[in-house]
Amino acid sequence: MTENGNSRTSRRTLLLAAGSAGAAALAAACSGPATTRGAAGRPEGPASPASNATPTAPAAATGSSSPACVLTTEAGEGPYYLDLDRVRSDITEGRAGVPFRLDLTVLRASAGCRPVPGAAVDVWHADSSGTYSTGKDTFLRGTQLTDAAGRCTFRTIVPGWYRGLAPHIHFKVRPDRDTETTSQFFFPEELLLRVYALQPYARRKAPAHPNTRDGRYRDSGAAMTLNPSPDAAGYRAAFTVGIS
């Protein structure tokens, strides 16, 4: 099953705790219509065990011109989100694919980029054949609660492709009962092409350009594209999610 590709992604980029150099760079990368209430953060560098360290102080406090965290690129959740409250780190449920570890840090951008402990973070995505779990199925879906440093980890697989949309991982952050932020992560196209040449993905011929055929990716994909690095037999990436 696939998502409706007709939904329009709205976005707003708000730079916090950054000097003029950082603001100019972000404005150049993220120009476009400003219509959303704000969502999530920035990719971190190639993941390593150090990516689980406690978040550093905001840039304004250190004098750096780089943003400590930003609000950016909120996207629709699509028709397959299930509010299962299924708390688990490993969400594969035996689904075959290239292993992928996702390390997230949730910060409160409106409060000096402070960590948000106890936030519920939901993720969900398609399997290697481009199929989502629905009904009573729960594969490739799960929830984690952030720790005192605002961190949580999911162990899954690289998602498969399906018609019309760039491969992605949906996520939703719920810091309390009344607030939520929903968006999605994308992958570098060169990594996707390497993965899709492997089994079980190679059972289907992958598009020559899995990402750029998707208008949502062209509009805001750069801000939400992960930066994976090799990790054992698969990949690993970290991302800082800034919520309002």
N, C-alpha and C positions, 0 to 999 in steps of 0.2 A: 504494500500500500504506500501511497505517496501523499505529500502535502499539496494543498492548493497553492500554486505558484503565482496566483493573481494578487495576493495580499501585498500591499505596499509597505515597505519598511520606512518608518519615520526615524529621524535621528536628531540629536542635539549634542554638540561637543562643548563642554564647559571646562576650561583650564583652571585648576586651583593650585595655589601655592607655587607659582612658577614665575620666573623672570621674563623679560621681553623676548629673549632669544627663544625660550621654550614656547612662548605663546605664538610667535611667528611661525615656528616650525609646525606646531599643531594646527594652526589655522590653514597653512598651506596644504596639509595632508587631509584635513577634514572639512573642507569648504562644502557648503550645500545647504538645503533648506533646514530651518530650525523649527521643528514641530513637536518633538517628543518631550516627555517629562524627565528623561534621563535614565541611564541604565548602568553600564558596566565598563570598566577599567582599562587596563593596558597589559599587553603580553610582556612577560619577563624574558630574559635571555635564555640560552640553552639550559635546560633543566639539569640540576645536579643535586646531590644531597643537601647542599647549602641553601637550596631554594626553600627549604622548610624552616629557615631561621626566622626569628621574630622580625616583623616589618620594621624598617628603619624610620627615623624621625622624618616628618614632612620636609620637603625641600626648602620651604620658607624659613624653617628653623635652622637650617644648615648653610643657607646662602647659595644653594645650588640653583641653576637656571632650569633644571629638569623638573617636570611636574611630579609630585609625590603620588597623586592619583587623580583621575579625571572621571567625569560622568560622560558617558557616550553611548550612542547606538543602541537604543532599545528596539527590539524586534518582536513581532507577534509570536505567540507560542505555537501556532499551528493547531491542526485539529486533533492531534494525537497525545496531547498532554493528559496524564492521569494523575490526580492528586492522591497518590497511594500512601504517602507518608511511610514508605518502606525504607527504614533506616539501615543502610548497609554500604560498605565501601566497594566491594566487588559486585558488579552488576551484570556480569557476563551470562550467568546461568547456562554455561556450557556452549554459548554461541561461538562458532569458530571464526577466527580472524586474527589479524596482527595485533598483539597486545598493546594497550595504550594506557598510560598512567597520567591522570590529570590532577595537578596540585593547585588548589585555589586558595587565595587569601582575600577575605572580604573586609573592606575598610569603609568607614563612614566619612565620605568626602566633605560633608557639611560640618564635620566636627574635627577638623584638622587631620583628616586621614587616620583616625584612630581605628584599631581593630574592632570588629563586631563579633563578640562571642555569642554562642548559642543561636546563631541564625540557621534556619533550615535552608539547605541548598539542594535543589532537585536537578537531576540531569536525565535526559532521555534522547535516544537517537536510533537510527536505522541499523539493521545488521548488515552483514557483508553482501546480501542480495538486495539491499534497499528496502527491507520490510521492517515496519514498526510492530511492536507488540501491542495488541488491542484485546479488549474483552477481559478474560481471566488471565491472559499471558502477562508476564511482568519482565521479560528479558530486556536488558539494556535500559533499565529504569531504576532509579534509586534516589535516596535522600541521605544526606549527612548533616550533622550539626557541627558548626564551627567551634574550635577550641578557644582557649583564652586569648590566643594570638590571632583569631579570626581565620584559622586555616582548616581545610579539610581535603581529603584525597579520594578520588574515584579510580577504580581499576576496571578497565573495559577493553574494547577493541576499536580500531580505526573504523569509522562508519563507512558503509557502502554508498554508492551513488544511486540516484534515480532521476527520472526524466525531468529536465528543465531547471533543477535547482542545484546549487553548489553543495557538496557534502558538508555536513555540519553536525554539531552537538548542541542541542537546546539546553538552556539552564534557566532556573528561576531561583531568586534569592528572597527569602521571607524572614526579615529580621524580627517581625512581630505579627500579631494576628491581623493587623489592619493594613500592612504594607507589603508590597511585593514588586520585584523588578525582574523582567523576563527578557532574555536575549539569546544569542547563539554564537558559537565559536566556529571558525572556518579553519582549513588546513592549507599549507602551501601546495600549490598545484604540482610542483615537481615531486613532492613526497607522495601525493595521492597517486600519481602515475607509476611510481615505483611499487607502491603497495598493491595497486590494482593489477599489476603483472603477476602477482602471487596468488596461490590458491588460498581460500575458496573464491576470492574476488574475480579471478581470471575465468571463471565459468561464464562470465558475461563480458562482452567487449566494451571496455570503458570509453567514454567520450574523449576525444583528443584534447579537449579543454574543459575539465570538469567544473572549473570555477567561473570563468568569465562569461559563460552562457547565461548566468543568473544575474538579473538586474540588481538584486539585493546585495550580491557580492560586489558588483561594480560600484554601487553607491557607498557602501560602508564596510566592505570586507577587510580593507587594510587595517582598520582599527581593531577588528575582532579576530584577526588571523593569529593562530597560535604559532609558537616557534619551537617545534619539537626537536629533541635530540635523541640519538640512539640510546636504548635502555634494554640491555640483555637481548631478548629475541624480538623486541618491539621498539616503542618510542615512549617518550615522556615529555610533558610540557607543563609550565607553570603560568598562571595568569592572576593579576591583581584586579579584583572587581571593586570598583568604587560606587557606592550607593549613596543616595541623597538622604 
